Amino acid sequence: MRINEIVNEFGFSDQSHLNKFFKKHRNVSLTGYRKAKKFTPGGNFQW
């Protein structure tokens, strides 16, 4: 799913608000999350 689709689906006013929300609640940026998920065996994010 693309980030702009997530923004629209959950009613954020723009991508920066989603990024701030995600970083606050997950302590990792969306970019960091996607990179970690991409490079983790099986595609599962490891906390």
C-alpha positions as CSV (number, residue, x, y, z in Angstrom):
1,M,0.0,0.0,0.0
2,R,1.3,3.4,-0.9
3,I,1.7,6.1,1.8
4,N,-0.7,8.5,0.1
5,E,-3.3,5.7,0.2
6,I,-2.8,5.3,3.9
7,V,-3.1,9.1,4.4
8,N,-6.4,9.1,2.6
9,E,-7.7,5.9,4.2
10,F,-7.1,7.1,7.8
11,G,-8.0,10.7,7.3
12,F,-4.7,12.4,7.8
13,S,-4.5,15.9,6.3
14,D,-1.2,15.1,4.6
15,Q,1.8,12.8,4.7
16,S,3.7,14.8,7.3
17,H,1.0,14.2,9.8
18,L,1.0,10.5,9.2
19,N,4.8,10.5,9.6
20,K,4.7,12.3,12.9
21,F,1.9,10.0,14.2
22,F,3.7,6.9,13.2
23,K,7.1,8.1,14.6
24,K,5.4,9.0,17.9
25,H,3.6,5.7,18.4
26,R,6.2,3.3,16.9
27,N,9.5,5.2,17.6
28,V,10.5,4.6,14.0
29,S,9.9,6.6,10.8
30,L,7.8,5.1,8.0
31,T,10.9,5.0,5.9
32,G,12.8,3.2,8.6
33,Y,9.9,0.7,9.1
34,R,9.7,0.0,5.3
35,K,13.5,-0.5,5.1
36,A,13.6,-2.8,8.1
37,K,10.6,-4.8,6.8
38,K,12.2,-5.1,3.4
39,F,15.5,-6.5,4.7
40,T,14.0,-8.8,7.4
41,P,13.6,-12.5,6.4
42,G,10.0,-13.1,5.6
43,G,9.3,-9.4,5.5
44,N,8.3,-9.2,9.1
45,F,9.4,-6.1,11.0
46,Q,11.5,-7.0,14.1
47,W,11.1,-4.7,17.1
